[in-house]
Amino acid sequence: MPPTPLYQSKHLAVHQRDRWQYVTRPNATGVIAIVAQYDDGRTVLIEQHRPPVNARVIELPAGLVGDGGDPDEPRVEAAKRELLEETGYTARDWRELITTTSSAGLTDERVTFFLATGLTKTGAGGGIGGEDIALHKVPCDELPAWLAAQQAAGKHIAASLLAGLWATAPPSPGAHG
């Protein structure tokens, strides 16, 4: 059964399929998130205020595919663009990790995660349009304690950050797969 459109604005559309209402993004063809790591293992995280939760959120660099006007933008090109816009970094190597749903009960949005390594600072970063993005460079072995301290300080931790870190983690000994 095709969805019934209920509402559309510039950035969101609400649809109904059967009795289920959900949102889509009419101006994007997907979402990307980047686990950006230095060769020494430090991970680059971003922090910005997110109005829906009215708090600062610790996240991976991320963004929309195709929101720059090219609906055929390759996902890896969107990832490169967003990493530079948000952090000021370019990466020597790119690897696609996994594609997941972001919140399957709310949206049809799918997020493709990339690992970017061999970072070089080539721009200012900080986002566009007043995003006011702060950068954090955290050693991998300190991430759990650092994230716990950020949460204790009242910041939110994005689930996509945890998914991205999981996707880069080596398999546990004895893990089945």
C-alpha positions, 0 to 999 in steps of 0.5 A: 500500500503506498503512503498517504501524504499528510504534510510537507515543509521544506525539510520534512514530510509526514506520511501515513501507511496503514495506521502508521505515521512517519517522516521523510526528508524531501530534500535528501536521499540519505544520511551519512555519518563519519568515524574520523580517526587520526593514525594514532587512534584518536577519534574526532567527535563534534558537539553542537546544540540540537533544538529538538532536545534543547541540549548540546549533543556529542556526535559523529560528523554527519549530514544529508546526502543530496542536500547541496542540490545534487540528488545523485550525490554519491554517499562517499562524496557527501561524507567528504563534504560534511567532514570538511564542513563540520571539522575542517578535515580531509581524509586520505582513506575512506571505507564504507562500514554499514548502513542502518535505519536511524529510528525505524518507528519514526522515519524511513531514513537510512544512515551510511557510516564511513571510516575516514583515516589519515586526517589532514586539517585543510579548512576551518570547520565549525559547520555552516549557517551558524551551526557552531560546531565544537571539535573534540579529539578523544583517544579511543581507549578513553572514549567510554570514560570521556563520554560518561563525563560528557553525559554527567555534565548534561550533554546528550550522546547521539546513538549514531555515535555509538553505532559508528564506534561499534562498526569500527570495533574489532570483533570480540574474542569468541564472537559469533558471526 
